[in-house]
Amino acid sequence: MTEPKHVPDLPQWCNSWTVLKGNRIVMETWSRWTAQKSLEMGFEVIPTSEWLAVST
């Protein structure tokens, strides 16, 4: 059995995440579970508010 990769904890204050692959948005999610799973699958996950701040 493979050791699970350590995934950084998602910030508690956040309630919306943007999932990225490279620089392309894969999806937005309001589910912490979905965001966590996306991280484990190797996607980049950032709070949507931060994404909006850097993308404008």
Secondary structure as UniProt FT lines:
FT   TURN            12..13
FT   STRAND          17..21
FT   TURN            22..23
FT   STRAND          24..29
FT   HELIX           32..40
FT   TURN            41..42
FT   STRAND          44..47
FT   HELIX           48..55
//
